[in-house]
Amino acid sequence: MSRPDRWDLLVLGGGTAGIVAAKSAAGLGARVLLVERDRPGGDCLWTGCVPSKALLAAGQAAASARRAGRLGVQVDGVHTDLGRTLDHVRTSIDRIAPIDSPEALARAGVTVRSGHGRFRGDGTLDLDGETVHFTQAVVTTGAAPAVPPIPGLADREFLTSDDVWHLDEAPRRLTILGGGSIGCELGQGLARLGVEVTVVEGAARILPREDADAAAAVRQALEADGVSVRTGQSVTSVDVSGARSGALRLDDGSSVEFDRLLVAVGRRPRTDGIGLEEVGVELDEHGFVVVDSRLRTTNPRIWAAGDLTGHPQFTHVASVHGSLAGSNAVLGVRRTVETSAVPRVTYTDPEVGAVGIDTGRAPRGVRIVTVNHEHVDRAVVEGRTEGFSRLAVDRRGRIVGATVVGPRAGESLGELTVAVRQGLRTRDLAGIIHPYPTWNDGLWNASVADVRGLLAGPVVGTAVGLLRRARRRWLGHRAS
């Protein structure tokens, strides 16, 4: 097929948001060009979701073998091999990669070009010296690991979530700077595979954006796996003792020595060097692209989707963004982003799944209902009672937030996300027949407990009492 003089849609960036935007637009009959400087698939496939979950699966297998004795199963010795585990990680990537390949995109009607793109003027992009014309464009260049300006850090070789998968050997001592989801997941996974791990977090606790009780449960699990957790202390400098080894100096005067250092303090948008300012696309003070509720930038020709927008940096958000931006750009429809019910999962063991308002910081008028998993039969029979299911419920009985801590917490989150998004009440969930025994019993029991609490309240309780007495008199009258 010959290339058009002007593309209906240009997509700059081949991660999740870009792939979905391109496929969505092509499916609507648009002539679509996707430009990717590296390889389609983005961080999720190559350095994020896929490799990290493959690593965690290996760590989970080792941990399950070690604790099998609690269930009466004797396992004689557990040997871990990080090299073979990383082979499993790379094999997992290789099996999924064809879905996002240029060939698969071509079959979906998308033309893929490799190279560096930079916006140059109204409706034009410079692609390695070639001028490409477009009618509309979607920017989906994503985000990269952030590197804090700590004295001495730039003088040494450190790891990030982008390159930890290329370790040639297991370090004896690994220090992770950052106790968010990425730091906790990689810390636990590598500790279970025999690495001596220390997590350093400047905030008062790990997972500072999650319910405090959920963060405490994860910390307890990390420490049980041998991870040393240091919180509430800032790093003042990095001392170098070798090409890769050194020590973090903390503000309390102590130090943490390491053989390798992994920096996991967040992600910054990849918006440098692509000419956004030259074509009137506004960036905020942190470098994120400023978008409206339809994901349109301050340039009416250009849209943005995914991690570089400042919206929650999750693959599932990027996917929805891509679909929305692609269809809005080529059809001129006015679909808007919905942010009230964005689920998030930290894939530690136990997992932490949350949606809606923070159940640990509920505003006035919102009640919290919690069921500890020692009262969930599935948790009891599996010997995993350390978690809980927690609902935030407003005055009208609507579920406005939830946190689940336990195995497969992310799987329970789908039902809760629908509940928050659709304004369902606890009585709606309580009235649905759930399979037994499952981990979802926790959220169902929390809903039932909330409904029972309302029935026992003074107003409803009085009405129920009147109805019960009236029924008794009526039945007594019939019997006589």
Summary of the structure (lengths in Angstrom):
residues: 480
radius of gyration: 25.9
end to end distance: 89.3
largest distance: 97.8
contacts: 1637
relative contact order: 0.11
helix: 38%
strand: 24%
